[in-house]
Amino acid sequence: MTSGATWTVGPGDLLILFSLILLFFELLKSTSSQKIAIINHALSMILFVVCLIAFLLLRGFATSTFFLITVMVLLDVLAGFIVTIISARKDFDIGTAAG
């Protein structure tokens, strides 16, 4: 680093970086309004529940890295549902105005 400080990157940091990249692509995918999106949201919700249970009950998963990944999965679930609700609302408004 220019400041002279040493920046160490551990395996957990690399895992979070990889998870953030995957979250970005998952959020891009959630903006599509296909019928498969509902299945995708359900699977994301199941994954969040599994991550939360693992974090709370299994000793090996009680780390800050896994907690941050669990929060990313929660953000994916919330973003997916919000995008679906907003796009459904717009579709409903357009259908009402045309009819």
Order of alpha helices (4+ residues) and beta strands (2+ residues): alpha-alpha-alpha
